[in-house]
Amino acid sequence: MAARAKGRAFVARGMLGQRSKISQGIPVGAIIKCTDNTGAKALRVIQVIGYKGRLRRVPSAAVSDMITVSVRKGTPDMRKKVFQAVIVRQKKLYRRSSGLWVQFEDNGAVIMTPEGEMRGSEIRGPVAKEAAERWPRIASAASIII
């Protein structure tokens, strides 16, 4: 019963649907590019939200996962602050259910609020279809969805 309540809470926060199996290519500690206009440039992954792993295994995330990040480079008011973000691109190859293999040039994320709203107003560069389907706020702000 607790799992159903958690699921409803996520839908209320702006996340839709279930995530398919995607190769996890961004481990904790990775530096990724911030692709929105909040003033942050580089983000370090601190934690993967909802990750259930194994003892001594480094948690890792994939496209459309929500993560906790700290801002490493950016404007002075953003630096050294902790935010939640959603991964919109990853370098690691992953396979879609249609059989298509997808890979991007860089790893990119968008800073979000805990309620599932975007902090910025635009997204630079392409966004993976999986992230756009799962997060409707990202889909509305994206210029290119691949």
Secondary structure as UniProt FT lines:
FT   HELIX           2..12
FT   TURN            13..14
FT   STRAND          26..27
FT   TURN            28..29
FT   STRAND          31..34
FT   STRAND          40..48
FT   TURN            49..50
FT   TURN            55..56
FT   STRAND          60..61
FT   TURN            63..64
FT   STRAND          66..74
FT   TURN            76..80
FT   STRAND          82..89
FT   STRAND          94..95
FT   TURN            97..98
FT   STRAND          101..102
FT   STRAND          108..112
FT   TURN            114..115
FT   STRAND          126..127
FT   HELIX           129..134
FT   HELIX           136..141
FT   STRAND          144..145
//
